[in-house]
Amino acid sequence: MKVKIVTIFQLILIQLVLIFQLSSCQRMQTEEYKWIPTVGAPQEYPIRIIEGQFISNHGYSPNLPRSAFVNMGWGDNGGVMDVGPEKRPAPDSLALTWLSFAENKFYRGRFALPQQEIANLLKEGYIDHITNKREDYNYLTLGLTPGGGIVLWLSGGPKQIAVAKFQAKEVKLTAHDLGKDYAFMFEPGFVQETYERNAPAEVRERVVKGEIQPAQFDVWQKRYNWNFTVNSKTVKFHELKPLYFNQESEEIFGDSLLNNPVAERALPREVIVAWIDKKGQKMLTTLDFDENELRTAFARIPEMGKAELHLEVNPDEYTIAVTFKTGTQETKITKQKAKTELESD
């Protein structure tokens, strides 16, 4: 008799768990948020979206913008199209086909998205340091790279976070495949002429010289375990604004500034350091890092190890010394370009 009671209890518990999970899933699928699809591509490797869509199985599925020539930058809000309802559910998949002008190749793919993660970020938003209020992520930003690489960021104000990356496949398409509306794209010379007309000569020259290799975009996405530290006992800090090589960006302030947690981060491309001088003025020091110097330093992190990038402001000289630390090793970072100025109103 006792065994039967326990079994019935277990079945009821399992049913309750399943009901709760189904209910949570349905809420996630039906809850709607304000967001806009946008597409960007490197200057060196401009693209044209042939067809594309963020697909939602439980609501509106917005099409990707179809700008004729997208080259505003990888990770930037290039082509933007805002049609349809103001709010829409978090998408569960992505489908797109595009032309890469510099390569004269088509790419295509369909991918499952991390819908729960996207929904959570859209719901939670982020805290803006200026307003000290919760702000929304405004864009789902796609960055397309040579060779068919795709990165998806959520973007809002100073905050941009990468949530997924994919690999599309090269496809051979004809005018018959795309229909009469795209027949002009297969006319002799169209791709090359469009590329030369819209991409400056110096940009195209970088491709010819191999200065921007397709593999570079994968290198920029490499992450390390590290954190920022600052000399808080000497100088009062306001915030840090890092822009990383993987095009993520954030604001670090408050407790996170003085006790910045170790996390998986890409290398910083630029950091704006806001600090208060002895006159009570807010100063902004912009540090533009040398990628090769940083990559050499971060390569010294032992397996399963961590590191820190220490920023030490000299309030008398208005300069910042940067030191890379891992374990007992310390390396001075010296090749960055620095500029300090008074924050303008």
C-alpha positions in Angstrom: 0.0 0.0 0.0 2.9 2.4 0.9 4.6 1.8 -2.5 1.4 2.6 -4.3 1.0 6.0 -2.4 4.5 7.0 -3.2 4.1 6.2 -6.9 0.9 8.2 -7.2 2.6 11.1 -5.5 5.5 10.9 -7.9 3.1 10.9 -10.9 1.3 14.0 -9.6 4.6 15.7 -9.0 5.8 15.0 -12.5 2.5 16.2 -14.0 2.8 19.5 -12.0 6.4 20.0 -13.2 5.4 19.4 -16.8 2.4 21.8 -16.5 4.7 24.5 -15.1 7.3 24.0 -17.8 4.7 24.1 -20.5 3.2 27.2 -19.0 6.6 29.0 -18.8 7.3 28.0 -22.4 4.0 29.4 -23.6 4.5 32.6 -21.7 7.9 33.0 -23.3 6.5 32.4 -26.8 3.6 34.8 -26.4 5.2 37.6 -24.5 6.1 40.5 -26.9 8.9 43.1 -26.9 10.0 46.2 -28.8 12.9 45.3 -31.1 14.0 46.0 -34.6 16.0 43.7 -37.0 19.1 45.2 -38.4 22.1 44.0 -40.5 25.7 45.1 -40.8 28.8 44.0 -42.7 32.5 45.1 -42.8 33.5 47.9 -45.1 35.9 45.5 -46.8 33.2 42.8 -47.4 29.9 44.6 -48.3 26.8 42.5 -48.8 23.2 42.6 -50.1 20.4 40.6 -48.4 18.5 38.7 -51.0 15.9 37.3 -48.5 15.9 36.9 -44.8 13.6 36.7 -41.8 13.6 36.4 -38.0 11.0 33.7 -37.6 8.6 33.5 -34.7 6.3 30.5 -34.6 3.9 32.3 -32.2 3.7 35.8 -33.6 4.9 38.3 -36.2 8.1 37.4 -38.1 9.9 40.5 -39.4 11.8 40.4 -42.6 15.4 41.6 -42.7 16.1 44.9 -44.4 17.1 44.5 -48.0 19.4 47.5 -48.5 21.2 47.3 -51.9 24.6 47.7 -50.4 25.4 47.1 -46.7 28.9 48.1 -45.5 28.4 50.3 -42.4 30.6 47.9 -40.3 30.6 44.6 -38.6 28.6 44.9 -35.4 27.1 48.2 -36.4 23.4 48.9 -37.2 23.6 49.0 -41.0 20.4 48.3 -42.9 17.3 48.9 -40.7 13.7 48.2 -41.5 10.9 48.9 -38.9 7.6 47.6 -40.2 4.8 45.6 -38.7 3.5 45.7 -35.1 5.4 47.7 -32.5 5.9 44.6 -30.3 6.8 41.1 -31.4 7.9 37.9 -29.7 11.5 36.8 -29.3 12.3 34.9 -32.5 13.1 31.2 -32.4 14.9 30.9 -35.7 16.7 32.8 -38.5 16.7 32.3 -42.3 18.7 34.3 -44.7 20.4 34.4 -48.1 22.9 37.1 -49.1 25.4 38.2 -51.7 29.0 39.0 -50.7 30.2 41.5 -53.3 34.0 41.3 -52.6 33.8 37.5 -52.9 31.1 37.4 -55.6 29.5 34.5 -53.7 26.0 33.7 -52.3 25.5 32.3 -48.8 22.4 30.8 -47.3 21.4 29.2 -44.0 18.6 28.6 -41.5 19.4 28.4 -37.8 17.7 27.8 -34.4 18.2 30.8 -32.1 18.6 30.8 -28.3 15.1 32.0 -27.9 15.0 31.8 -24.1 18.2 33.8 -23.7 17.0 36.5 -26.2 13.6 36.7 -24.4 15.3 37.1 -21.0 17.6 39.9 -22.2 14.7 41.7 -23.9 12.7 41.4 -20.7 15.4 42.4 -18.3 17.1 45.1 -20.3 20.1 46.9 -18.7 20.8 49.8 -16.4 22.0 53.0 -18.1 24.6 54.8 -16.0 23.5 58.3 -17.1 19.8 57.9 -16.4 20.2 55.2 -13.7 17.1 53.6 -15.2 16.3 50.3 -16.9 16.6 50.6 -20.6 15.6 48.3 -23.4 17.7 46.5 -26.0 16.4 48.1 -29.2 17.9 45.9 -32.0 18.7 42.4 -33.0 21.8 43.1 -35.0 23.3 40.6 -37.5 26.9 40.9 -38.6 27.8 39.0 -41.8 31.4 38.2 -42.6 33.3 36.7 -45.6 33.1 33.0 -45.8 29.5 32.9 -44.5 30.0 33.8 -40.8 27.1 35.3 -38.9 27.1 36.9 -35.4 23.9 38.0 -33.6 24.1 40.8 -31.0 21.4 42.4 -28.9 22.0 46.2 -29.0 20.7 49.1 -26.9 22.4 52.5 -26.3 25.9 51.8 -24.9 25.3 48.1 -24.4 25.8 45.4 -27.0 26.1 41.7 -26.2 26.7 38.7 -28.5 24.2 35.9 -28.1 24.9 33.5 -31.0 27.1 32.8 -34.0 26.5 30.6 -37.1 28.1 29.4 -40.2 26.1 29.6 -43.5 27.0 27.6 -46.6 28.0 28.9 -50.0 25.3 28.3 -52.6 25.3 28.5 -56.4 22.3 30.5 -57.5 21.0 31.6 -60.9 18.5 34.1 -62.2 16.0 31.2 -62.4 16.5 30.4 -58.7 15.7 33.9 -57.5 13.2 35.0 -60.1 12.8 37.9 -62.5 13.0 40.5 -59.8 16.7 39.6 -59.3 17.6 38.9 -62.9 19.7 42.2 -63.0 22.1 40.7 -60.4 23.2 38.1 -62.9 24.0 40.5 -65.7 27.7 40.5 -66.7 29.7 42.9 -64.6 26.9 43.8 -62.1 28.6 42.5 -59.0 32.0 44.0 -59.7 30.7 47.3 -60.9 28.4 47.7 -57.9 31.4 46.9 -55.6 33.7 49.4 -57.2 31.1 52.1 -57.4 30.2 51.9 -53.7 33.4 50.7 -51.9 36.3 53.3 -51.8 39.5 52.3 -53.6 41.5 52.3 -50.3 39.0 49.8 -48.8 39.1 47.5 -51.8 42.9 47.7 -51.7 42.9 46.3 -48.1 41.1 43.2 -49.5 43.6 42.8 -52.3 46.5 43.1 -49.9 44.9 40.6 -47.5 45.0 43.1 -44.6 41.5 41.9 -43.5 41.5 38.1 -43.7 38.2 36.2 -43.3 39.6 34.3 -40.3 40.2 37.6 -38.5 36.6 37.8 -37.5 36.8 34.5 -35.7 40.0 35.6 -34.0 38.2 38.7 -32.7 35.6 36.6 -31.1 38.0 34.6 -28.9 37.3 35.1 -25.2 39.6 34.9 -22.1 38.8 34.8 -18.4 39.8 38.3 -17.1 38.6 41.5 -15.4 39.4 45.2 -15.1 40.9 46.6 -11.9 41.5 50.3 -11.1 43.6 52.3 -8.5 40.4 53.3 -6.6 42.2 54.5 -3.4 44.1 57.2 -5.4 41.5 58.4 -7.8 37.7 58.6 -7.9 36.4 56.7 -10.9 33.1 57.4 -12.6 32.9 54.6 -15.1 34.6 52.5 -17.8 33.2 52.1 -21.3 34.9 49.2 -23.0 34.4 48.3 -26.7 35.7 44.8 -27.4 37.1 43.4 -30.6 34.1 41.1 -30.9 32.0 44.3 -31.0 30.4 43.9 -27.6 30.3 47.0 -25.5 29.2 47.9 -22.0 29.3 50.4 -19.2 31.0 49.4 -15.9 30.2 51.5 -12.9 29.3 51.3 -9.2 30.1 48.1 -7.4 31.0 46.4 -10.7 33.7 49.0 -11.3 35.4 48.6 -8.0 34.9 44.9 -7.8 34.8 43.9 -11.5 34.1 40.1 -11.6 36.2 37.8 -13.8 34.2 36.8 -16.8 34.8 35.5 -20.3 35.5 38.5 -22.4 37.0 39.3 -25.8 40.1 41.6 -25.9 39.3 45.3 -25.5 39.7 47.4 -28.6 39.1 50.7 -26.8 38.3 51.8 -23.2 37.0 55.2 -22.2 37.9 55.8 -18.6 35.8 58.5 -16.8 37.5 59.7 -13.6 37.4 62.8 -11.4 40.5 65.0 -11.1 41.6 67.0 -8.0 39.5 70.0 -9.1 36.4 67.8 -9.1 36.2 67.8 -12.9 35.2 64.8 -14.9 38.0 63.7 -17.2 37.7 61.2 -20.1 40.8 59.2 -21.1 40.4 57.2 -24.2 42.7 54.2 -24.6 43.1 52.6 -28.1 44.9 49.3 -27.7 47.3 47.6 -30.0 45.7 44.2 -30.8 49.0 42.3 -31.3 50.4 43.6 -28.0 47.3 42.5 -26.1 47.0 39.2 -27.8 50.6 38.4 -27.0 50.0 39.3 -23.3 46.7 37.4 -23.0 48.3 34.3 -24.6 50.3 33.9 -21.4 47.2 33.1 -19.4 47.7 29.5 -18.2 45.1 26.8 -19.0 42.1 27.3 -16.6 43.8 30.5 -15.4 42.6 34.1 -15.3 44.0 37.6 -15.7 43.4 41.2 -15.0 43.9 44.5 -16.9 44.9 47.1 -14.3 44.3 50.8 -15.1 46.2 53.2 -12.9 45.4 56.9 -13.3 48.2 59.4 -12.4 46.1 62.4 -11.3 49.1 64.8 -11.6 50.1 63.8 -15.1 46.6 63.0 -16.4 47.9 59.7 -17.8 46.9 56.1 -17.3 49.4 53.2 -16.9 48.1 49.8 -18.1 49.4 46.5 -16.6 48.4 43.0 -17.6 48.6 40.5 -14.7 48.2 36.8 -14.7 49.4 34.6 -11.8 52.7 36.1 -10.6 53.5 37.6 -14.1 53.1 41.3 -14.8 53.5 43.0 -18.2 53.3 46.7 -18.9 51.0 47.5 -21.9 52.7 50.4 -23.6 51.6 50.6 -27.3 48.1 52.0 -26.7 47.2 55.5 -27.9 45.8 57.6 -25.2 44.0 60.9 -25.1 42.7 62.7 -22.0 40.2 65.6 -22.2 37.7 67.4 -20.0 34.2 66.0 -20.5 32.1 68.6 -22.4 28.6 69.4 -21.3 
